[in-house]
Amino acid sequence: MIRWVTKRTRLVLQFHVGLADDGKDVMATKSFQNIQGEASDSSLTAVATALISLQQYQIDSISRQNTYSID
């Protein structure tokens, strides 16, 4: 039987940091690596919420990126 195994997990926060001269949004990304693959979505949400409260910019998106392998 094929089994998917989580190899890496990253928490990615994307922030709106302003507007460029041409009026387009300027975004900045912060990635947090080496997160345990077994971490629950609710745990990551709690961590993201705490990290966002420490930032000076408006949050645009929060994502979880998992890398898997077949075992």
mmCIF file of the N, C-alpha and C atoms, coordinates in Angstrom:
data_MODEL
# 
_entry.id   MODEL 
# 
loop_
_atom_site.group_PDB 
_atom_site.id 
_atom_site.type_symbol 
_atom_site.label_atom_id 
_atom_site.label_alt_id 
_atom_site.label_comp_id 
_atom_site.label_asym_id 
_atom_site.label_entity_id 
_atom_site.label_seq_id 
_atom_site.pdbx_PDB_ins_code 
_atom_site.Cartn_x 
_atom_site.Cartn_y 
_atom_site.Cartn_z 
_atom_site.occupancy 
_atom_site.B_iso_or_equiv 
_atom_site.pdbx_formal_charge 
_atom_site.auth_seq_id 
_atom_site.auth_comp_id 
_atom_site.auth_asym_id 
_atom_site.auth_atom_id 
_atom_site.pdbx_PDB_model_num 
ATOM 1   N N  . MET A 1 1  ? 0.829  -1.176 0.000   1.00 0.00 ? 1  MET A N  1 
ATOM 2   C CA . MET A 1 1  ? 0.000  0.000  0.000   1.00 0.00 ? 1  MET A CA 1 
ATOM 3   C C  . MET A 1 1  ? 0.882  1.251  0.000   1.00 0.00 ? 1  MET A C  1 
ATOM 4   N N  . ILE A 1 2  ? 0.522  2.219  -0.803  1.00 0.00 ? 2  ILE A N  1 
ATOM 5   C CA . ILE A 1 2  ? 1.258  3.472  -0.882  1.00 0.00 ? 2  ILE A CA 1 
ATOM 6   C C  . ILE A 1 2  ? 0.868  4.356  0.298   1.00 0.00 ? 2  ILE A C  1 
ATOM 7   N N  . ARG A 1 3  ? 1.877  4.959  0.900   1.00 0.00 ? 3  ARG A N  1 
ATOM 8   C CA . ARG A 1 3  ? 1.651  5.842  2.040   1.00 0.00 ? 3  ARG A CA 1 
ATOM 9   C C  . ARG A 1 3  ? 2.397  7.148  1.812   1.00 0.00 ? 3  ARG A C  1 
ATOM 10  N N  . TRP A 1 4  ? 1.695  8.263  1.967   1.00 0.00 ? 4  TRP A N  1 
ATOM 11  C CA . TRP A 1 4  ? 2.298  9.579  1.828   1.00 0.00 ? 4  TRP A CA 1 
ATOM 12  C C  . TRP A 1 4  ? 2.898  9.998  3.163   1.00 0.00 ? 4  TRP A C  1 
ATOM 13  N N  . VAL A 1 5  ? 4.141  10.455 3.143   1.00 0.00 ? 5  VAL A N  1 
ATOM 14  C CA . VAL A 1 5  ? 4.832  10.870 4.351   1.00 0.00 ? 5  VAL A CA 1 
ATOM 15  C C  . VAL A 1 5  ? 5.215  12.342 4.200   1.00 0.00 ? 5  VAL A C  1 
ATOM 16  N N  . THR A 1 6  ? 4.845  13.149 5.187   1.00 0.00 ? 6  THR A N  1 
ATOM 17  C CA . THR A 1 6  ? 5.201  14.561 5.159   1.00 0.00 ? 6  THR A CA 1 
ATOM 18  C C  . THR A 1 6  ? 6.682  14.712 5.453   1.00 0.00 ? 6  THR A C  1 
ATOM 19  N N  . LYS A 1 7  ? 7.402  15.331 4.529   1.00 0.00 ? 7  LYS A N  1 
ATOM 20  C CA . LYS A 1 7  ? 8.838  15.540 4.707   1.00 0.00 ? 7  LYS A CA 1 
ATOM 21  C C  . LYS A 1 7  ? 9.152  16.913 5.285   1.00 0.00 ? 7  LYS A C  1 
ATOM 22  N N  . ARG A 1 8  ? 8.473  17.944 4.792   1.00 0.00 ? 8  ARG A N  1 
ATOM 23  C CA . ARG A 1 8  ? 8.721  19.308 5.259   1.00 0.00 ? 8  ARG A CA 1 
ATOM 24  C C  . ARG A 1 8  ? 7.411  20.076 5.300   1.00 0.00 ? 8  ARG A C  1 
ATOM 25  N N  . THR A 1 9  ? 7.321  20.977 6.240   1.00 0.00 ? 9  THR A N  1 
ATOM 26  C CA . THR A 1 9  ? 6.179  21.880 6.332   1.00 0.00 ? 9  THR A CA 1 
ATOM 27  C C  . THR A 1 9  ? 6.707  23.290 6.532   1.00 0.00 ? 9  THR A C  1 
ATOM 28  N N  . ARG A 1 10 ? 6.104  24.237 5.811   1.00 0.00 ? 10 ARG A N  1 
ATOM 29  C CA . ARG A 1 10 ? 6.438  25.650 5.968   1.00 0.00 ? 10 ARG A CA 1 
ATOM 30  C C  . ARG A 1 10 ? 5.170  26.446 6.220   1.00 0.00 ? 10 ARG A C  1 
ATOM 31  N N  . LEU A 1 11 ? 5.290  27.456 7.057   1.00 0.00 ? 11 LEU A N  1 
ATOM 32  C CA . LEU A 1 11 ? 4.218  28.419 7.283   1.00 0.00 ? 11 LEU A CA 1 
ATOM 33  C C  . LEU A 1 11 ? 4.626  29.680 6.544   1.00 0.00 ? 11 LEU A C  1 
ATOM 34  N N  . VAL A 1 12 ? 3.760  30.150 5.645   1.00 0.00 ? 12 VAL A N  1 
ATOM 35  C CA . VAL A 1 12 ? 4.093  31.308 4.819   1.00 0.00 ? 12 VAL A CA 1 
ATOM 36  C C  . VAL A 1 12 ? 3.076  32.417 5.074   1.00 0.00 ? 12 VAL A C  1 
ATOM 37  N N  . LEU A 1 13 ? 3.591  33.579 5.451   1.00 0.00 ? 13 LEU A N  1 
ATOM 38  C CA . LEU A 1 13 ? 2.764  34.756 5.676   1.00 0.00 ? 13 LEU A CA 1 
ATOM 39  C C  . LEU A 1 13 ? 3.090  35.781 4.604   1.00 0.00 ? 13 LEU A C  1 
ATOM 40  N N  . GLN A 1 14 ? 2.069  36.311 3.958   1.00 0.00 ? 14 GLN A N  1 
ATOM 41  C CA . GLN A 1 14 ? 2.286  37.326 2.936   1.00 0.00 ? 14 GLN A CA 1 
ATOM 42  C C  . GLN A 1 14 ? 1.629  38.622 3.412   1.00 0.00 ? 14 GLN A C  1 
ATOM 43  N N  . PHE A 1 15 ? 2.398  39.708 3.343   1.00 0.00 ? 15 PHE A N  1 
ATOM 44  C CA . PHE A 1 15 ? 1.957  41.003 3.845   1.00 0.00 ? 15 PHE A CA 1 
ATOM 45  C C  . PHE A 1 15 ? 1.873  42.033 2.729   1.00 0.00 ? 15 PHE A C  1 
ATOM 46  N N  . HIS A 1 16 ? 0.924  42.934 2.873   1.00 0.00 ? 16 HIS A N  1 
ATOM 47  C CA . HIS A 1 16 ? 0.801  44.084 1.977   1.00 0.00 ? 16 HIS A CA 1 
ATOM 48  C C  . HIS A 1 16 ? 1.617  45.197 2.616   1.00 0.00 ? 16 HIS A C  1 
ATOM 49  N N  . VAL A 1 17 ? 2.698  45.627 1.937   1.00 0.00 ? 17 VAL A N  1 
ATOM 50  C CA . VAL A 1 17 ? 3.602  46.606 2.536   1.00 0.00 ? 17 VAL A CA 1 
ATOM 51  C C  . VAL A 1 17 ? 3.462  47.999 1.931   1.00 0.00 ? 17 VAL A C  1 
ATOM 52  N N  . GLY A 1 18 ? 2.643  48.142 0.901   1.00 0.00 ? 18 GLY A N  1 
ATOM 53  C CA . GLY A 1 18 ? 2.441  49.462 0.331   1.00 0.00 ? 18 GLY A CA 1 
ATOM 54  C C  . GLY A 1 18 ? 2.089  49.394 -1.141  1.00 0.00 ? 18 GLY A C  1 
ATOM 55  N N  . LEU A 1 19 ? 2.240  50.547 -1.786  1.00 0.00 ? 19 LEU A N  1 
ATOM 56  C CA . LEU A 1 19 ? 1.957  50.666 -3.215  1.00 0.00 ? 19 LEU A CA 1 
ATOM 57  C C  . LEU A 1 19 ? 3.203  51.140 -3.944  1.00 0.00 ? 19 LEU A C  1 
ATOM 58  N N  . ALA A 1 20 ? 3.440  50.565 -5.113  1.00 0.00 ? 20 ALA A N  1 
ATOM 59  C CA . ALA A 1 20 ? 4.547  50.997 -5.967  1.00 0.00 ? 20 ALA A CA 1 
ATOM 60  C C  . ALA A 1 20 ? 4.148  52.292 -6.667  1.00 0.00 ? 20 ALA A C  1 
ATOM 61  N N  . ASP A 1 21 ? 5.099  52.922 -7.337  1.00 0.00 ? 21 ASP A N  1 
ATOM 62  C CA . ASP A 1 21 ? 4.832  54.164 -8.062  1.00 0.00 ? 21 ASP A CA 1 
ATOM 63  C C  . ASP A 1 21 ? 3.751  54.001 -9.121  1.00 0.00 ? 21 ASP A C  1 
ATOM 64  N N  . ASP A 1 22 ? 3.639  52.786 -9.671  1.00 0.00 ? 22 ASP A N  1 
ATOM 65  C CA . ASP A 1 22 ? 2.629  52.552 -10.707 1.00 0.00 ? 22 ASP A CA 1 
ATOM 66  C C  . ASP A 1 22 ? 1.273  52.148 -10.129 1.00 0.00 ? 22 ASP A C  1 
ATOM 67  N N  . GLY A 1 23 ? 1.138  52.172 -8.808  1.00 0.00 ? 23 GLY A N  1 
ATOM 68  C CA . GLY A 1 23 ? -0.134 51.880 -8.164  1.00 0.00 ? 23 GLY A CA 1 
ATOM 69  C C  . GLY A 1 23 ? -0.367 50.414 -7.846  1.00 0.00 ? 23 GLY A C  1 
ATOM 70  N N  . LYS A 1 24 ? 0.582  49.552 -8.186  1.00 0.00 ? 24 LYS A N  1 
ATOM 71  C CA . LYS A 1 24 ? 0.428  48.124 -7.888  1.00 0.00 ? 24 LYS A CA 1 
ATOM 72  C C  . LYS A 1 24 ? 0.825  47.837 -6.445  1.00 0.00 ? 24 LYS A C  1 
ATOM 73  N N  . ASP A 1 25 ? 0.193  46.807 -5.895  1.00 0.00 ? 25 ASP A N  1 
ATOM 74  C CA . ASP A 1 25 ? 0.500  46.404 -4.527  1.00 0.00 ? 25 ASP A CA 1 
ATOM 75  C C  . ASP A 1 25 ? 1.928  45.883 -4.417  1.00 0.00 ? 25 ASP A C  1 
ATOM 76  N N  . VAL A 1 26 ? 2.582  46.226 -3.307  1.00 0.00 ? 26 VAL A N  1 
ATOM 77  C CA . VAL A 1 26 ? 3.895  45.687 -2.988  1.00 0.00 ? 26 VAL A CA 1 
ATOM 78  C C  . VAL A 1 26 ? 3.687  44.702 -1.840  1.00 0.00 ? 26 VAL A C  1 
ATOM 79  N N  . MET A 1 27 ? 4.143  43.478 -2.046  1.00 0.00 ? 27 MET A N  1 
ATOM 80  C CA . MET A 1 27 ? 3.950  42.422 -1.068  1.00 0.00 ? 27 MET A CA 1 
ATOM 81  C C  . MET A 1 27 ? 5.309  41.971 -0.521  1.00 0.00 ? 27 MET A C  1 
ATOM 82  N N  . ALA A 1 28 ? 5.301  41.473 0.710   1.00 0.00 ? 28 ALA A N  1 
ATOM 83  C CA . ALA A 1 28 ? 6.477  40.863 1.323   1.00 0.00 ? 28 ALA A CA 1 
ATOM 84  C C  . ALA A 1 28 ? 6.044  39.520 1.907   1.00 0.00 ? 28 ALA A C  1 
ATOM 85  N N  . THR A 1 29 ? 6.936  38.556 1.818   1.00 0.00 ? 29 THR A N  1 
ATOM 86  C CA . THR A 1 29 ? 6.645  37.209 2.303   1.00 0.00 ? 29 THR A CA 1 
ATOM 87  C C  . THR A 1 29 ? 7.618  36.819 3.401   1.00 0.00 ? 29 THR A C  1 
ATOM 88  N N  . LYS A 1 30 ? 7.096  36.225 4.447   1.00 0.00 ? 30 LYS A N  1 
ATOM 89  C CA . LYS A 1 30 ? 7.922  35.648 5.513   1.00 0.00 ? 30 LYS A CA 1 
ATOM 90  C C  . LYS A 1 30 ? 7.584  34.169 5.597   1.00 0.00 ? 30 LYS A C  1 
ATOM 91  N N  . SER A 1 31 ? 8.624  33.343 5.534   1.00 0.00 ? 31 SER A N  1 
ATOM 92  C CA . SER A 1 31 ? 8.437  31.893 5.597   1.00 0.00 ? 31 SER A CA 1 
ATOM 93  C C  . SER A 1 31 ? 9.103  31.351 6.853   1.00 0.00 ? 31 SER A C  1 
ATOM 94  N N  . PHE A 1 32 ? 8.431  30.430 7.498   1.00 0.00 ? 32 PHE A N  1 
ATOM 95  C CA . PHE A 1 32 ? 8.951  29.770 8.689   1.00 0.00 ? 32 PHE A CA 1 
ATOM 96  C C  . PHE A 1 32 ? 9.056  28.284 8.373   1.00 0.00 ? 32 PHE A C  1 
ATOM 97  N N  . GLN A 1 33 ? 10.278 27.781 8.373   1.00 0.00 ? 33 GLN A N  1 
ATOM 98  C CA . GLN A 1 33 ? 10.533 26.398 7.979   1.00 0.00 ? 33 GLN A CA 1 
ATOM 99  C C  . GLN A 1 33 ? 10.784 25.532 9.209   1.00 0.00 ? 33 GLN A C  1 
ATOM 100 N N  . ASN A 1 34 ? 11.029 24.265 8.944   1.00 0.00 ? 34 ASN A N  1 
ATOM 101 C CA . ASN A 1 34 ? 11.331 23.286 9.996   1.00 0.00 ? 34 ASN A CA 1 
ATOM 102 C C  . ASN A 1 34 ? 10.180 23.113 10.979  1.00 0.00 ? 34 ASN A C  1 
ATOM 103 N N  . ILE A 1 35 ? 8.974  23.199 10.468  1.00 0.00 ? 35 ILE A N  1 
ATOM 104 C CA . ILE A 1 35 ? 7.785  22.956 11.280  1.00 0.00 ? 35 ILE A CA 1 
ATOM 105 C C  . ILE A 1 35 ? 7.469  21.467 11.201  1.00 0.00 ? 35 ILE A C  1 
ATOM 106 N N  . GLN A 1 36 ? 7.124  20.894 12.318  1.00 0.00 ? 36 GLN A N  1 
ATOM 107 C CA . GLN A 1 36 ? 6.789  19.469 12.329  1.00 0.00 ? 36 GLN A CA 1 
ATOM 108 C C  . GLN A 1 36 ? 5.612  19.201 11.410  1.00 0.00 ? 36 GLN A C  1 
ATOM 109 N N  . GLY A 1 37 ? 5.742  18.191 10.576  1.00 0.00 ? 37 GLY A N  1 
ATOM 110 C CA . GLY A 1 37 ? 4.688  17.843 9.641   1.00 0.00 ? 37 GLY A CA 1 
ATOM 111 C C  . GLY A 1 37 ? 3.400  17.431 10.322  1.00 0.00 ? 37 GLY A C  1 
ATOM 112 N N  . GLU A 1 38 ? 3.505  16.962 11.562  1.00 0.00 ? 38 GLU A N  1 
ATOM 113 C CA . GLU A 1 38 ? 2.328  16.521 12.307  1.00 0.00 ? 38 GLU A CA 1 
ATOM 114 C C  . GLU A 1 38 ? 1.570  17.681 12.938  1.00 0.00 ? 38 GLU A C  1 
ATOM 115 N N  . ALA A 1 39 ? 2.095  18.896 12.835  1.00 0.00 ? 39 ALA A N  1 
ATOM 116 C CA . ALA A 1 39 ? 1.426  20.061 13.443  1.00 0.00 ? 39 ALA A CA 1 
ATOM 117 C C  . ALA A 1 39 ? 0.037  20.225 12.836  1.00 0.00 ? 39 ALA A C  1 
ATOM 118 N N  . SER A 1 40 ? -0.941 20.451 13.692  1.00 0.00 ? 40 SER A N  1 
ATOM 119 C CA . SER A 1 40 ? -2.326 20.580 13.215  1.00 0.00 ? 40 SER A CA 1 
ATOM 120 C C  . SER A 1 40 ? -2.533 21.959 12.586  1.00 0.00 ? 40 SER A C  1 
ATOM 121 N N  . ASP A 1 41 ? -3.555 22.042 11.755  1.00 0.00 ? 41 ASP A N  1 
ATOM 122 C CA . ASP A 1 41 ? -3.892 23.320 11.139  1.00 0.00 ? 41 ASP A CA 1 
ATOM 123 C C  . ASP A 1 41 ? -4.258 24.355 12.194  1.00 0.00 ? 41 ASP A C  1 
ATOM 124 N N  . SER A 1 42 ? -4.946 23.927 13.238  1.00 0.00 ? 42 SER A N  1 
ATOM 125 C CA . SER A 1 42 ? -5.331 24.869 14.297  1.00 0.00 ? 42 SER A CA 1 
ATOM 126 C C  . SER A 1 42 ? -4.103 25.389 15.051  1.00 0.00 ? 42 SER A C  1 
ATOM 127 N N  . SER A 1 43 ? -3.098 24.551 15.227  1.00 0.00 ? 43 SER A N  1 
ATOM 128 C CA . SER A 1 43 ? -1.858 24.999 15.876  1.00 0.00 ? 43 SER A CA 1 
ATOM 129 C C  . SER A 1 43 ? -1.133 26.019 15.014  1.00 0.00 ? 43 SER A C  1 
ATOM 130 N N  . LEU A 1 44 ? -1.069 25.748 13.722  1.00 0.00 ? 44 LEU A N  1 
ATOM 131 C CA . LEU A 1 44 ? -0.417 26.701 12.815  1.00 0.00 ? 44 LEU A CA 1 
ATOM 132 C C  . LEU A 1 44 ? -1.186 28.013 12.753  1.00 0.00 ? 44 LEU A C  1 
ATOM 133 N N  . THR A 1 45 ? -2.504 27.939 12.802  1.00 0.00 ? 45 THR A N  1 
ATOM 134 C CA . THR A 1 45 ? -3.316 29.154 12.812  1.00 0.00 ? 45 THR A CA 1 
ATOM 135 C C  . THR A 1 45 ? -3.030 29.986 14.059  1.00 0.00 ? 45 THR A C  1 
ATOM 136 N N  . ALA A 1 46 ? -2.899 29.329 15.193  1.00 0.00 ? 46 ALA A N  1 
ATOM 137 C CA . ALA A 1 46 ? -2.592 30.031 16.442  1.00 0.00 ? 46 ALA A CA 1 
ATOM 138 C C  . ALA A 1 46 ? -1.221 30.698 16.368  1.00 0.00 ? 46 ALA A C  1 
ATOM 139 N N  . VAL A 1 47 ? -0.243 30.004 15.831  1.00 0.00 ? 47 VAL A N  1 
ATOM 140 C CA . VAL A 1 47 ? 1.098  30.564 15.684  1.00 0.00 ? 47 VAL A CA 1 
ATOM 141 C C  . VAL A 1 47 ? 1.071  31.739 14.710  1.00 0.00 ? 47 VAL A C  1 
ATOM 142 N N  . ALA A 1 48 ? 0.382  31.567 13.586  1.00 0.00 ? 48 ALA A N  1 
ATOM 143 C CA . ALA A 1 48 ? 0.286  32.644 12.595  1.00 0.00 ? 48 ALA A CA 1 
ATOM 144 C C  . ALA A 1 48 ? -0.362 33.881 13.201  1.00 0.00 ? 48 ALA A C  1 
ATOM 145 N N  . THR A 1 49 ? -1.415 33.692 13.974  1.00 0.00 ? 49 THR A N  1 
ATOM 146 C CA . THR A 1 49 ? -2.103 34.815 14.616  1.00 0.00 ? 49 THR A CA 1 
ATOM 147 C C  . THR A 1 49 ? -1.164 35.559 15.561  1.00 0.00 ? 49 THR A C  1 
ATOM 148 N N  . ALA A 1 50 ? -0.381 34.814 16.322  1.00 0.00 ? 50 ALA A N  1 
ATOM 149 C CA . ALA A 1 50 ? 0.575  35.437 17.245  1.00 0.00 ? 50 ALA A CA 1 
ATOM 150 C C  . ALA A 1 50 ? 1.654  36.198 16.480  1.00 0.00 ? 50 ALA A C  1 
ATOM 151 N N  . LEU A 1 51 ? 2.163  35.600 15.403  1.00 0.00 ? 51 LEU A N  1 
ATOM 152 C CA . LEU A 1 51 ? 3.203  36.270 14.608  1.00 0.00 ? 51 LEU A CA 1 
ATOM 153 C C  . LEU A 1 51 ? 2.675  37.525 13.924  1.00 0.00 ? 51 LEU A C  1 
ATOM 154 N N  . ILE A 1 52 ? 1.444  37.462 13.429  1.00 0.00 ? 52 ILE A N  1 
ATOM 155 C CA . ILE A 1 52 ? 0.846  38.615 12.750  1.00 0.00 ? 52 ILE A CA 1 
ATOM 156 C C  . ILE A 1 52 ? 0.721  39.802 13.701  1.00 0.00 ? 52 ILE A C  1 
ATOM 157 N N  . SER A 1 53 ? 0.405  39.513 14.960  1.00 0.00 ? 53 SER A N  1 
ATOM 158 C CA . SER A 1 53 ? 0.242  40.599 15.923  1.00 0.00 ? 53 SER A CA 1 
ATOM 159 C C  . SER A 1 53 ? 1.552  41.347 16.177  1.00 0.00 ? 53 SER A C  1 
ATOM 160 N N  . LEU A 1 54 ? 2.680  40.743 15.833  1.00 0.00 ? 54 LEU A N  1 
ATOM 161 C CA . LEU A 1 54 ? 3.988  41.369 16.028  1.00 0.00 ? 54 LEU A CA 1 
ATOM 162 C C  . LEU A 1 54 ? 4.472  42.139 14.802  1.00 0.00 ? 54 LEU A C  1 
ATOM 163 N N  . GLN A 1 55 ? 3.731  42.082 13.717  1.00 0.00 ? 55 GLN A N  1 
ATOM 164 C CA . GLN A 1 55 ? 4.153  42.698 12.457  1.00 0.00 ? 55 GLN A CA 1 
ATOM 165 C C  . GLN A 1 55 ? 3.570  44.097 12.314  1.00 0.00 ? 55 GLN A C  1 
ATOM 166 N N  . GLN A 1 56 ? 4.243  44.916 11.536  1.00 0.00 ? 56 GLN A N  1 
ATOM 167 C CA . GLN A 1 56 ? 3.744  46.271 11.319  1.00 0.00 ? 56 GLN A CA 1 
ATOM 168 C C  . GLN A 1 56 ? 2.869  46.375 10.076  1.00 0.00 ? 56 GLN A C  1 
ATOM 169 N N  . TYR A 1 57 ? 2.886  45.361 9.208   1.00 0.00 ? 57 TYR A N  1 
ATOM 170 C CA . TYR A 1 57 ? 2.135  45.425 7.954   1.00 0.00 ? 57 TYR A CA 1 
ATOM 171 C C  . TYR A 1 57 ? 0.853  44.597 8.018   1.00 0.00 ? 57 TYR A C  1 
ATOM 172 N N  . GLN A 1 58 ? -0.069 44.913 7.123   1.00 0.00 ? 58 GLN A N  1 
ATOM 173 C CA . GLN A 1 58 ? -1.359 44.232 7.010   1.00 0.00 ? 58 GLN A CA 1 
ATOM 174 C C  . GLN A 1 58 ? -1.167 42.846 6.376   1.00 0.00 ? 58 GLN A C  1 
ATOM 175 N N  . ILE A 1 59 ? -1.747 41.817 6.967   1.00 0.00 ? 59 ILE A N  1 
ATOM 176 C CA . ILE A 1 59 ? -1.634 40.454 6.420   1.00 0.00 ? 59 ILE A CA 1 
ATOM 177 C C  . ILE A 1 59 ? -2.499 40.336 5.160   1.00 0.00 ? 59 ILE A C  1 
ATOM 178 N N  . ASP A 1 60 ? -1.971 39.669 4.154   1.00 0.00 ? 60 ASP A N  1 
ATOM 179 C CA . ASP A 1 60 ? -2.714 39.422 2.926   1.00 0.00 ? 60 ASP A CA 1 
ATOM 180 C C  . ASP A 1 60 ? -3.127 37.953 2.845   1.00 0.00 ? 60 ASP A C  1 
ATOM 181 N N  . SER A 1 61 ? -2.189 37.046 3.175   1.00 0.00 ? 61 SER A N  1 
ATOM 182 C CA . SER A 1 61 ? -2.535 35.626 3.129   1.00 0.00 ? 61 SER A CA 1 
ATOM 183 C C  . SER A 1 61 ? -1.652 34.819 4.071   1.00 0.00 ? 61 SER A C  1 
ATOM 184 N N  . ILE A 1 62 ? -2.205 33.678 4.481   1.00 0.00 ? 62 ILE A N  1 
ATOM 185 C CA . ILE A 1 62 ? -1.502 32.707 5.312   1.00 0.00 ? 62 ILE A CA 1 
ATOM 186 C C  . ILE A 1 62 ? -1.609 31.372 4.593   1.00 0.00 ? 62 ILE A C  1 
ATOM 187 N N  . SER A 1 63 ? -0.487 30.668 4.458   1.00 0.00 ? 63 SER A N  1 
ATOM 188 C CA . SER A 1 63 ? -0.571 29.358 3.813   1.00 0.00 ? 63 SER A CA 1 
ATOM 189 C C  . SER A 1 63 ? 0.356  28.364 4.499   1.00 0.00 ? 63 SER A C  1 
ATOM 190 N N  . ARG A 1 64 ? -0.031 27.122 4.344   1.00 0.00 ? 64 ARG A N  1 
ATOM 191 C CA . ARG A 1 64 ? 0.774  25.997 4.815   1.00 0.00 ? 64 ARG A CA 1 
ATOM 192 C C  . ARG A 1 64 ? 1.256  25.269 3.571   1.00 0.00 ? 64 ARG A C  1 
ATOM 193 N N  . GLN A 1 65 ? 2.555  25.021 3.493   1.00 0.00 ? 65 GLN A N  1 
ATOM 194 C CA . GLN A 1 65 ? 3.116  24.305 2.350   1.00 0.00 ? 65 GLN A CA 1 
ATOM 195 C C  . GLN A 1 65 ? 3.767  23.028 2.837   1.00 0.00 ? 65 GLN A C  1 
ATOM 196 N N  . ASN A 1 66 ? 3.217  21.899 2.410   1.00 0.00 ? 66 ASN A N  1 
ATOM 197 C CA . ASN A 1 66 ? 3.768  20.593 2.790   1.00 0.00 ? 66 ASN A CA 1 
ATOM 198 C C  . ASN A 1 66 ? 4.475  19.970 1.592   1.00 0.00 ? 66 ASN A C  1 
ATOM 199 N N  . THR A 1 67 ? 5.567  19.307 1.882   1.00 0.00 ? 67 THR A N  1 
ATOM 200 C CA . THR A 1 67 ? 6.275  18.506 0.893   1.00 0.00 ? 67 THR A CA 1 
ATOM 201 C C  . THR A 1 67 ? 6.168  17.055 1.322   1.00 0.00 ? 67 THR A C  1 
ATOM 202 N N  . TYR A 1 68 ? 5.731  16.201 0.408   1.00 0.00 ? 68 TYR A N  1 
ATOM 203 C CA . TYR A 1 68 ? 5.500  14.793 0.717   1.00 0.00 ? 68 TYR A CA 1 
ATOM 204 C C  . TYR A 1 68 ? 6.428  13.890 -0.086  1.00 0.00 ? 68 TYR A C  1 
ATOM 205 N N  . SER A 1 69 ? 6.589  12.691 0.408   1.00 0.00 ? 69 SER A N  1 
ATOM 206 C CA . SER A 1 69 ? 7.229  11.627 -0.356  1.00 0.00 ? 69 SER A CA 1 
ATOM 207 C C  . SER A 1 69 ? 6.364  10.372 -0.222  1.00 0.00 ? 69 SER A C  1 
ATOM 208 N N  . ILE A 1 70 ? 6.526  9.487  -1.158  1.00 0.00 ? 70 ILE A N  1 
ATOM 209 C CA . ILE A 1 70 ? 5.788  8.215  -1.113  1.00 0.00 ? 70 ILE A CA 1 
ATOM 210 C C  . ILE A 1 70 ? 6.682  7.205  -0.429  1.00 0.00 ? 70 ILE A C  1 
ATOM 211 N N  . ASP A 1 71 ? 6.135  6.556  0.561   1.00 0.00 ? 71 ASP A N  1 
ATOM 212 C CA . ASP A 1 71 ? 6.892  5.585  1.350   1.00 0.00 ? 71 ASP A CA 1 
ATOM 213 C C  . ASP A 1 71 ? 6.468  4.178  0.973   1.00 0.00 ? 71 ASP A C  1 
# 
